[in-house]
Every structure is written in structure tokens, then in C-alpha cells.
Amino acid sequence: MNIRLPFQFPAATLIVAYDKNRGIGYQGQIPWYISEDMRFFRNITDGQLVVMGRKTFQSLSKPLKNRYVVVMTKQNLCALQSYPAYDNNVAACSSYIKLLATCFDVMYKFNKTTNFIIAGGAEIYKQWLTYPGLYAILTTEIEAEYCVDTFFPQLPEGWTGLDTTLHCQGNLKYNRTLYVKKI
Ligand SMILES: NC(=O)c1ccc[n+]([C@@H]2O[C@H](COP(=O)([O-])OP(=O)(O)OC[C@H]3O[C@@H](n4cnc5c(N)ncnc54)[C@H](OP(=O)(O)O)[C@@H]3O)[C@@H](O)[C@H]2O)c1
């Protein structure tokens, strides 16, 4: 039986940077600093609703200016207030369904298009990779190996790389790819 949902899932884009072994983090931090990649993240997320896990939020050294951040956590908003990235544009969300409700709410409030960005870490990527509204994945794959303890999962079936561009910072090379769902 074909069931038609009475609404469209808000559209989401996932953004991630990983090394040769799909490593994304070490001891709660990103193991590299690539200034152009940071700028790229800023540009993509500027003015957008950004979803991240509590551990990733905890790792940020300051608030993400001009972005609305929804932090997935089983704790309440008060628990986030001691973190350096906390400001008035931060909300806490305790489940996938509540997050979608928050997205609708924020989109309505800010009169924005139905789009949000999934910004990690590993636990969050894992849960959102199968989200029906996910329509684009932007990856930065660094051609180097780091000491890592957190990984980006393999993409599920049905994704294809559309466009890859090679970038360099000093001797460090990295490839940026846009993945979309095969139709
Ligand atoms: N390279 C990259 O592009 C990139 C991007 C982002 C992050 N990172 C790195 O990734 C690492 C962090 O990843 P991680 O997997 O350890 O942690 P994470 O995904 O950032 O956060 C995990 C936390 O999110 C909350 N959470 C997860 N699923 C939930 C759900 N369904 N409902 C409610 N809350 C939920 C829980 O918070 P509570 O414990 O508070 O309940 C959980 O402890 C760091 O090293 C970070 O630097 C790398």
C-alpha cells in the first residue's frame, strides 16, 4: 500500500570533512585546521538552521554567528548554557521527531525555506543519513591520515558523487564532492 504523508519532509543537506580512513574527530575535536574548509562551512551554513549533536556543540569555542543551531541532546537547554557556543539562537532537541517539529517552527518564525544543515558528529550523521528529506551530502575528503577516534559512516545505497574538485592548503590536498540521490 502506498501511504501519502500529509506534509513534505523539510529538506536537509549534510556536510562533513573526513580523512583517508573516514575519520572525523579525535578526543572531541576535529584533528585538522583547514582555513578554506572552515570558510566553506561558514558560507554553506550562513543564515541556515544547523543541526548538531551535543558533543560537537560542546567542542565549539564560540557561537556560530548568523545561524540558528539546534542541538540534539537528552538534556535540557539549561545544560547547554555553560558551553562557549551558547547564545540566544541555540535550541535543544531530544528526538528526531521533535527536531522536525522545531525545524517547522523555526522556519515559520524566520520565514525561511524548508532547509536545514546536518553538521555532525558521528552519532548524528549515522541517524540522519537515512532521513527521507536528505537530498545532498557535501564531503571534504582529506588526502592524509590523522589520529582519530570518530568516523563518518559509509553512505547508504543510492547516493552518487556528482562533482569533485581538488583543493590544496600547503602540501595538504583535499577533494570536495557533492553527492546526490540517484533517481
Ligand atoms: N570532521 C567533521 O566534519 C566533523 C563535524 C562535526 C563533528 N566532528 C567531530 O565529531 C566528534 C563528535 O561526534 P560524536 O559522535 O562523538 O558526538 P555528537 O554526534 O556530536 O553528539 C552526540 C550526542 O548527541 C546527542 N544525541 C545523539 N543522538 C540523539 C538523539 N536521537 N536524540 C537526542 N540526543 C541525541 C547525545 O547528547 P547527550 O549526551 O547530551 O544526550 C549524544 O551524546 C568530535 O570529535 C567532533 O569534533 C567532526
The ligand as a Gaussian input file, in Angstrom:
#p B3LYP/6-31G(d) Opt

LIG

0 1
 N       35.049000      16.446000      10.594000
 C       33.811000      16.888000      10.651000
 O       33.208000      17.304000       9.641000
 C       33.097000      16.910000      11.985000
 C       31.837000      17.525000      12.105000
 C       31.207000      17.508000      13.344000
 C       31.822000      16.884000      14.425000
 N       33.025000      16.307000      14.286000
 C       33.681000      15.617000      15.402000
 O       32.863000      14.518000      15.796000
 C       33.094000      14.246000      17.187000
 C       31.774000      14.224000      17.931000
 O       30.943000      13.208000      17.411000
 P       30.169000      12.195000      18.398000
 O       29.532000      11.131000      17.566000
 O       31.101000      11.771000      19.488000
 O       29.084000      13.141000      19.112000
 P       27.894000      14.025000      18.508000
 O       27.171000      13.267000      17.433000
 O       28.373000      15.387000      18.207000
 O       26.956000      14.162000      19.805000
 C       26.461000      13.002000      20.455000
 C       25.410000      13.467000      21.454000
 O       24.250000      13.931000      20.751000
 C       23.091000      13.623000      21.490000
 N       22.230000      12.747000      20.682000
 C       22.595000      11.835000      19.734000
 N       21.516000      11.266000      19.196000
 C       20.437000      11.798000      19.810000
 C       19.024000      11.612000      19.674000
 N       18.499000      10.753000      18.802000
 N       18.196000      12.332000      20.471000
 C       18.723000      13.232000      21.345000
 N       20.042000      13.464000      21.519000
 C       20.879000      12.740000      20.757000
 C       23.550000      12.972000      22.791000
 O       23.746000      14.069000      23.696000
 P       23.531000      13.962000      25.292000
 O       24.631000      13.048000      25.749000
 O       23.700000      15.372000      25.758000
 O       22.156000      13.403000      25.492000
 C       24.890000      12.364000      22.391000
 O       25.768000      12.171000      23.487000
 C       34.028000      15.360000      17.683000
 O       35.364000      14.898000      17.667000
 C       33.831000      16.458000      16.657000
 O       34.938000      17.336000      16.581000
 C       33.687000      16.314000      13.081000

